[in-house]
Amino acid sequence: MLNVFNLQGGRLVQHEIDNANSLAELDPVWVDLDEPESWELAWVEERLGVTVPADALGEDLEESARFYEEEDGGLHLRTDFLVMDDAGAQTMRVAFILHGKRLISVHRADSAVFRLLRLRARRMPGLVEDGLDALLALLMTDAEYSADALEGVYLALENISQTIVHPGATDANAAEALAGIALQEDLNGRIRRNVMDTRRAVSFLMRSRRLSAEQIREASQITRDIDSLDGHTAFLFDKINFLMSATVGFININQNKIIKLFSVASVALLPPTLIASIYGMNFKFMPELDWGMGYPFALGLMAASVAVPFYVFRRKGWLK
């Protein structure tokens, strides 16, 4: 899909292009290629005089090849954006080309960051004046989206902690909590990776010396926001580790309760086992033959030997 944006009255206006003539009639500020077809790429390259690299969305690029400047002065950036849906969280690679005052973006799927910027640019005149403004606005919106995702992690971990500390928690609850903790740990790691990548993109733009004084202030604010997010992700990692340890400890306690029951039972049954073993020996004069109360006495002695250990265990609180 080919979406072209130009400025009308200070607002960013979107045009869906379905032929080359429609593109030739516009003076775009931002050209967005969402899962582009080959002919759409050809229209853009012919109209704007740029070349979109064949590996623009390649995932196996070296880190040094993700940010560079062409001989004609065009800036190329490959950066990741956070995408969250029902299937979970993932990162989406987006290729940007700054050619003069125009921004060209190439990606394989739409995201909330792009939709939010389009909405803001339509409602807020003066938000975007050129392609560089659009790129900085996208990076800023991505940082805000990451902050919102971190708030979601906070809430999810709080719910998990309430499940663990609940008096009626079971092993099934603990297993569910472990799965939730692992999911939030993965999300927190993706957010941290995403903001790190955003910081690198902003740093590259600041080093390119293409930014105006106002844009430099905006880029510096994005960097400060990302620095604050780093502290939050580090705190969340500590909280995740604590909840993981607490959950595993809860499971171990429940398992120890089961082992304790077997231990108490085995200790309590040792005396009657000993008595039964003694009375079962082949003595020359067996008590149960020479004494009529031999069997009742042995059974009573065995019952008493069971009752006494359980009484002692109960007094010490070992049966609770």
RODO-2510 file (C-alpha; in nm, 4 decimals, decimal comma):
residues 320
     n   res          X          Y          Z
     1     m     0,0000     0,0000     0,0000
     2     l     0,1279     0,3439    -0,0957
     3     n     0,0267     0,6373     0,1257
     4     v     0,1440     0,9876     0,0466
     5     f     0,1226     1,2823     0,2866
     6     n     0,1491     1,6487     0,1993
     7     l     0,0853     1,9680     0,3933
     8     q    -0,2405     2,1571     0,3611
     9     g    -0,2989     2,4452     0,5986
    10     g    -0,0212     2,3227     0,8266
    11     r    -0,1841     1,9825     0,8635
    12     l    -0,0656     1,6508     0,7288
    13     v    -0,3133     1,5181     0,4713
    14     q    -0,3080     1,1552     0,3604
    15     h    -0,3600     1,0392     0,0008
    16     e    -0,3880     0,6762    -0,1069
    17     i    -0,2164     0,6407    -0,4429
    18     d    -0,3312     0,3814    -0,6950
    19     n    -0,1505     0,5062    -1,0069
    20     a     0,1650     0,6913    -1,1039
    21     n    -0,0209     0,9993    -1,2321
    22     s    -0,1783     1,0629    -0,8913
    23     l     0,1663     1,0539    -0,7315
    24     a     0,3106     1,2926    -0,9920
    25     e     0,0494     1,5555    -0,9073
    26     l     0,1492     1,5742    -0,5386
    27     d     0,4391     1,7378    -0,3587
    28     p     0,4756     1,4898    -0,0727
    29     v     0,6404     1,5483     0,2614
    30     w     0,6166     1,1862     0,3687
    31     v     0,5768     0,8755     0,1508
    32     d     0,4794     0,5645     0,3470
    33     l     0,5166     0,2232     0,1822
    34     d     0,3249    -0,0459     0,3713
    35     e     0,4047    -0,3896     0,2244
    36     p     0,4846    -0,2230    -0,1091
    37     e     0,4455    -0,3917    -0,4437
    38     s     0,7241    -0,3690    -0,6997
    39     w     0,5368    -0,1165    -0,9143
    40     e     0,4735     0,1065    -0,6129
    41     l     0,8448     0,1118    -0,5410
    42     a     0,9079     0,1958    -0,9065
    43     w     0,6610     0,4879    -0,8931
    44     v     0,8297     0,6320    -0,5847
    45     e     1,1813     0,5921    -0,7220
    46     e     1,0857     0,7543    -1,0526
    47     r     0,8863     1,0398    -0,8978
    48     l     1,1288     1,1281    -0,6171
    49     g     1,4561     1,0272    -0,7746
    50     v     1,5609     0,7918    -0,4955
    51     t     1,6598     0,4281    -0,4818
    52     v     1,5044     0,2071    -0,2160
    53     p     1,7622    -0,0623    -0,1243
    54     a     1,6543    -0,4181    -0,1943
    55     d     1,7552    -0,5163     0,1609
    56     a     1,5729    -0,2224     0,3190
    57     l     1,3845    -0,4517     0,5572
    58     g     1,6585    -0,7117     0,5980
    59     e     1,6894    -0,8477     0,9516
    60     d     2,0452    -0,9746     0,9112
    61     l     2,2112    -0,6402     0,8414
    62     e     2,5224    -0,5544     1,0360
    63     e     2,4712    -0,2859     1,2972
    64     s     2,7036    -0,0497     1,1119
    65     a     2,4916    -0,0824     0,7942
    66     r     2,1685     0,0321     0,9564
    67     f     2,2582     0,4035     0,9681
    68     y     2,4507     0,5672     0,6874
    69     e     2,4568     0,8632     0,4483
    70     e     2,4528     0,8293     0,0704
    71     e     2,6792     1,0260    -0,1603
    72     d     2,3805     1,2298    -0,2765
    73     g     2,3176     1,3409     0,0814
    74     g     2,0291     1,1023     0,1567
    75     l     2,0132     0,9562     0,5053
    76     h     1,9239     0,5882     0,5514
    77     l     1,8017     0,4535     0,8824
    78     r     1,6763     0,1100     0,9829
    79     t     1,5134     0,1056     1,3221
    80     d     1,2645    -0,1102     1,5081
    81     f     0,9178    -0,0167     1,6333
    82     l     0,7226    -0,1932     1,9057
    83     v     0,4061    -0,3687     1,7879
    84     m     0,1569    -0,5174     2,0340
    85     d    -0,1441    -0,7288     1,9404
    86     d    -0,3424    -1,0246     2,0695
    87     a    -0,0568    -1,2591     1,9819
    88     g     0,1842    -1,0676     2,2067
    89     a     0,4586    -0,8129     2,1528
    90     q     0,7134    -0,8008     1,8745
    91     t     0,9363    -0,5520     1,6988
    92     m     0,8851    -0,4359     1,3412
    93     r     1,1772    -0,3252     1,1264
    94     v     1,1170     0,0045     0,9426
    95     a     1,3488     0,1547     0,6820
    96     f     1,3622     0,5341     0,6513
    97     i     1,5146     0,7421     0,3730
    98     l     1,5525     1,1153     0,4215
    99     h     1,5892     1,2656     0,0764
   100     g     1,6033     1,6416     0,0971
   101     k     1,2966     1,7522     0,2919
   102     r     1,1057     1,4320     0,2158
   103     l     1,0752     1,1195     0,4277
   104     i     1,0241     0,7751     0,2767
   105     s     0,9341     0,4880     0,5086
   106     v     0,9120     0,1197     0,4182
   107     h     0,7637    -0,1479     0,6461
   108     r     0,5717    -0,4743     0,6257
   109     a     0,2795    -0,3927     0,8539
   110     d     0,1008    -0,0954     1,0017
   111     s     0,1500    -0,0143     1,3688
   112     a    -0,0130     0,1939     1,6397
   113     v     0,2771     0,4416     1,6279
   114     f     0,2138     0,5289     1,2634
   115     r    -0,1624     0,5493     1,3162
   116     l    -0,1202     0,7764     1,6178
   117     l     0,1108     1,0146     1,4328
   118     r    -0,1303     1,0383     1,1393
   119     l    -0,4122     1,1206     1,3808
   120     r    -0,2104     1,3853     1,5637
   121     a    -0,0808     1,5472     1,2461
   122     r    -0,4340     1,5866     1,1133
   123     r    -0,5582     1,7475     1,4347
   124     m    -0,2529     1,9549     1,5320
   125     p    -0,1442     2,2087     1,2709
   126     g     0,2278     2,2778     1,2644
   127     l     0,3235     1,9457     1,4204
   128     v     0,4993     1,8365     1,1002
   129     e     0,6584     2,0791     0,8549
   130     d     0,8934     1,8480     0,6646
   131     g     1,0130     1,4901     0,6469
   132     l     1,2617     1,5344     0,9302
   133     d     0,9836     1,6568     1,1578
   134     a     0,7798     1,3492     1,0643
   135     l     1,0704     1,1174     1,1488
   136     l     1,1329     1,2822     1,4860
   137     a     0,7601     1,2693     1,5608
   138     l     0,7566     0,8967     1,4827
   139     l     1,0523     0,8319     1,7126
   140     m     0,8931     1,0398     1,9879
   141     t     0,5626     0,8552     1,9498
   142     d     0,7464     0,5228     1,9621
   143     a     0,9034     0,6239     2,2948
   144     e     0,5590     0,7187     2,4280
   145     y     0,4167     0,3882     2,3080
   146     s     0,6963     0,2033     2,4877
   147     a     0,6141     0,3978     2,8056
   148     d     0,2485     0,2922     2,7762
   149     a     0,3591    -0,0685     2,7291
   150     l     0,5705    -0,0451     3,0449
   151     e     0,2643     0,0711     3,2377
   152     g     0,0904    -0,2423     3,1155
   153     v     0,3785    -0,4522     3,2475
   154     y     0,3471    -0,2770     3,5854
   155     l    -0,0241    -0,3634     3,6076
   156     a     0,0280    -0,7231     3,4960
   157     l     0,3025    -0,7810     3,7544
   158     e     0,0873    -0,6257     4,0259
   159     n    -0,1952    -0,8688     3,9451
   160     i     0,0490    -1,1592     3,9475
   161     s     0,1895    -1,0563     4,2875
   162     q    -0,1642    -1,0457     4,4305
   163     t    -0,2175    -1,4011     4,3070
   164     i     0,0996    -1,5258     4,4749
   165     v     0,0419    -1,3635     4,8145
   166     h    -0,3240    -1,4698     4,8310
   167     p    -0,3788    -1,7079     5,1267
   168     g    -0,5677    -1,9572     4,9110
   169     a    -0,3064    -1,9750     4,6339
   170     t    -0,2461    -2,3217     4,4905
   171     d     0,0211    -2,4838     4,2783
   172     a    -0,2005    -2,4246     3,9749
   173     n    -0,2048    -2,0519     4,0566
   174     a     0,1726    -2,0586     4,0921
   175     a     0,2141    -2,2288     3,7535
   176     e    -0,0109    -1,9676     3,5946
   177     a     0,1887    -1,6930     3,7661
   178     l     0,5161    -1,8335     3,6321
   179     a     0,3770    -1,8270     3,2779
   180     g     0,2610    -1,4669     3,3263
   181     i     0,5976    -1,3610     3,4699
   182     a     0,7817    -1,5156     3,1748
   183     l     0,5515    -1,3310     2,9329
   184     q     0,6084    -0,9964     3,1049
   185     e     0,9836    -1,0555     3,1161
   186     d     0,9855    -1,1094     2,7397
   187     l     0,7779    -0,7941     2,6865
   188     n     1,0026    -0,5896     2,9138
   189     g     1,3085    -0,7120     2,7251
   190     r     1,1539    -0,6185     2,3896
   191     i     1,0667    -0,2724     2,5195
   192     r     1,4217    -0,2205     2,6439
   193     r     1,5633    -0,3316     2,3083
   194     n     1,3198    -0,1058     2,1255
   195     v     1,4060     0,2089     2,3221
   196     m     1,7771     0,1330     2,2819
   197     d     1,7285     0,1176     1,9058
   198     t     1,5283     0,4408     1,9120
   199     r     1,8103     0,6099     2,1048
   200     r     2,0587     0,5020     1,8370
   201     a     1,8385     0,6454     1,5620
   202     v     1,8015     0,9792     1,7435
   203     s     2,1761     0,9916     1,8113
   204     f     2,2478     0,9335     1,4420
   205     l     2,0156     1,2168     1,3426
   206     m     2,1836     1,4534     1,5888
   207     r     2,5270     1,3611     1,4542
   208     s     2,4135     1,4160     1,0951
   209     r     2,3938     1,7949     1,1564
   210     r     2,0682     1,8143     0,9627
   211     l     1,8567     1,9232     1,2583
   212     s     1,7533     2,2782     1,3290
   213     a     1,7812     2,4266     1,6772
   214     e     1,4192     2,3422     1,7525
   215     q     1,4621     1,9872     1,6211
   216     i     1,7761     1,9420     1,8308
   217     r     1,5783     2,0371     2,1423
   218     e     1,3093     1,7885     2,0442
   219     a     1,5676     1,5138     1,9839
   220     s     1,7277     1,5884     2,3215
   221     q     1,3880     1,5559     2,4888
   222     i     1,3358     1,2179     2,3218
   223     t     1,6745     1,1061     2,4549
   224     r     1,5851     1,2161     2,8083
   225     d     1,2536     1,0304     2,7871
   226     i     1,4347     0,7159     2,6761
   227     d     1,6843     0,7494     2,9630
   228     s     1,3945     0,7577     3,2089
   229     l     1,2458     0,4472     3,0462
   230     d     1,5768     0,2649     3,0954
   231     g     1,5436     0,3125     3,4701
   232     h     1,1892     0,1759     3,4627
   233     t     1,2875    -0,1337     3,2640
   234     a     1,5730    -0,2023     3,5086
   235     f     1,3302    -0,1756     3,8020
   236     l     1,0871    -0,4092     3,6282
   237     f     1,3622    -0,6656     3,5715
   238     d     1,4336    -0,6608     3,9474
   239     k     1,0623    -0,6961     4,0247
   240     i     1,0305    -0,9836     3,7782
   241     n     1,3268    -1,1622     3,9398
   242     f     1,1728    -1,1128     4,2843
   243     l     0,8341    -1,2480     4,1749
   244     m     1,0021    -1,5414     4,0034
   245     s     1,1941    -1,6264     4,3217
   246     a     0,8819    -1,5813     4,5362
   247     t     0,6757    -1,8065     4,3100
   248     v     0,9399    -2,0795     4,3034
   249     g     0,9706    -2,0490     4,6823
   250     f     0,5933    -2,0856     4,7174
   251     i     0,6016    -2,4027     4,5078
   252     n     0,8914    -2,5387     4,7161
   253     i     0,7007    -2,4711     5,0380
   254     n     0,3998    -2,6649     4,9102
   255     q     0,6231    -2,9523     4,8073
   256     n     0,7965    -2,9485     5,1454
   257     k     0,4561    -2,9795     5,3159
   258     i     0,3930    -3,3004     5,1246
   259     i     0,7403    -3,4351     5,2072
   260     k     0,6852    -3,3410     5,5737
   261     l     0,3723    -3,5574     5,5883
   262     f     0,5669    -3,8575     5,4611
   263     s     0,8477    -3,7853     5,7054
   264     v     0,6103    -3,7617     6,0023
   265     a     0,4315    -4,0797     5,8982
   266     s     0,7573    -4,2720     5,8559
   267     v     0,8920    -4,1585     6,1956
   268     a     0,5606    -4,2350     6,3723
   269     l     0,5457    -4,5851     6,2232
   270     l     0,9015    -4,6809     6,3189
   271     p     0,8206    -4,7867     6,6803
   272     p     0,5283    -5,0190     6,5929
   273     t     0,7376    -5,1648     6,3136
   274     l     1,0150    -5,2376     6,5638
   275     i     0,7700    -5,3977     6,8064
   276     a     0,6158    -5,6089     6,5334
   277     s     0,9628    -5,7185     6,4244
   278     i     1,0570    -5,8235     6,7780
   279     y     0,7363    -6,0167     6,8320
   280     g     0,7761    -6,1827     6,4979
   281     m     1,1123    -6,3345     6,5873
   282     n     1,1365    -6,7103     6,6489
   283     f     1,2104    -6,7142     7,0227
   284     k     1,2339    -7,0461     7,2063
   285     f     0,9642    -6,9217     7,4441
   286     m     0,7242    -6,7002     7,2474
   287     p     0,5138    -6,4682     7,4695
   288     e     0,1950    -6,5166     7,2713
   289     l     0,2175    -6,8942     7,3358
   290     d     0,3098    -6,8846     7,7025
   291     w     0,0925    -6,5830     7,7899
   292     g    -0,2691    -6,5503     7,6831
   293     m    -0,2557    -6,1679     7,6701
   294     g     0,0531    -6,1680     7,4462
   295     y    -0,1193    -6,0618     7,1248
   296     p    -0,3428    -5,7925     7,2843
   297     f    -0,0435    -5,6560     7,4754
   298     a     0,1644    -5,6364     7,1537
   299     l    -0,1138    -5,4618     6,9643
   300     g    -0,1720    -5,2141     7,2481
   301     l     0,1996    -5,1430     7,2717
   302     m     0,2110    -5,0774     6,8972
   303     a    -0,0864    -4,8390     6,9166
   304     a     0,0723    -4,6531     7,2085
   305     s     0,4015    -4,6249     7,0216
   306     v     0,2121    -4,4557     6,7350
   307     a     0,0107    -4,2234     6,9564
   308     v     0,3059    -4,0901     7,1549
   309     p     0,5036    -3,9563     6,8504
   310     f     0,1908    -3,7949     6,7032
   311     y     0,1179    -3,6310     7,0400
   312     v     0,4712    -3,4928     7,0569
   313     f     0,4580    -3,3717     6,6932
   314     r     0,1245    -3,2027     6,7582
   315     r     0,2535    -3,0241     7,0700
   316     k     0,5524    -2,8920     6,8738
   317     g     0,3284    -2,7775     6,5875
   318     w     0,4912    -2,9985     6,3259
   319     l     0,1557    -3,1264     6,2010
   320     k     0,0204    -2,7809     6,1034
***
